[in-house]
């Protein structure tokens, strides 16, 4: 049976990753798999930001703005 260790660490300057574990025998070959987080927090945008950039800029600040928009749309459908 294959033994697996799940360890976490931080990338050091120069992209260096150091793994230290008493379960790793000296001189033994190992396979290292590095998984990066799917999205960095800096890349994430709020829903409000996305809507503000959408065609028509459907980012409303108040419920009254939503009601006014819906009224305008309904009026446009009736004409």
C-alpha atoms as one frame of an Amber mdcrd trajectory, in Angstrom:
protein
   0.000   0.000   0.000   1.236   3.478  -0.882   1.827   5.947   1.928   0.721
   9.531   1.428   1.458  12.607   3.513  -0.552  15.771   3.224   1.548  18.731
   4.281   1.101  22.460   3.807   3.772  25.076   3.469   4.634  28.480   2.111
   6.585  29.191  -1.041   9.847  30.875  -0.111  11.596  33.590  -2.126  12.794
  32.293  -5.468   9.908  29.805  -5.651  11.573  27.430  -3.195   9.473  24.935
  -1.221  11.047  23.029   1.658   9.440  19.874   3.040  10.424  18.693   6.492
   8.828  15.656   8.098  10.129  12.923  10.393   8.116  10.496   8.256  10.408
  11.100   5.262  13.338   8.655   5.385  16.713  10.070   4.276  17.793   8.989
   0.812  14.354   7.731  -0.212  12.845   8.875  -3.516   9.542  10.726  -3.180
   7.004  12.250  -5.544   5.903  15.805  -4.764   2.635  17.220  -6.098   1.987
  20.930  -5.647  -1.595  22.181  -5.748  -2.160  25.924  -5.881  -5.451  27.408
  -4.686  -7.979  27.668  -7.520  -8.313  31.430  -7.173  -6.209  33.929  -5.335
  -8.262  36.244  -3.142  -6.946  39.250  -5.068  -8.527  37.885  -8.272 -11.993
  37.599  -6.764 -14.538  40.303  -7.479 -17.746  41.063  -5.692 -21.124  40.572
  -7.352 -21.612  44.332  -7.260 -18.396  44.865  -9.243 -19.446  42.309 -11.866
 -22.917  43.842 -12.248 -21.459  47.346 -12.532 -19.451  46.178 -15.551 -22.353
  44.320 -17.176 -24.102  45.763 -20.229 -26.814  48.093 -18.982 -25.028  48.562
 -15.646 -27.623  46.703 -13.605 -26.029  47.520 -10.262 -28.767  49.118  -8.191
 -28.050  50.955  -4.976 -31.576  50.882  -3.543 -34.822  48.934  -3.805 -36.431
  52.047  -5.296 -33.931  51.946  -8.191 -34.866  48.298  -8.818 -38.574  49.142
  -8.825 -38.035  52.039 -11.213 -36.023  49.844 -13.574 -38.700  47.120 -13.570
 -41.424  49.699 -14.227 -39.458  51.088 -17.192 -38.978  47.583 -18.610 -42.683
  46.729 -18.250 -43.673  50.029 -19.899 -41.328  49.250 -22.799 -42.931  45.818
 -23.290 -46.429  47.291 -23.449 -45.579  49.751 -26.237
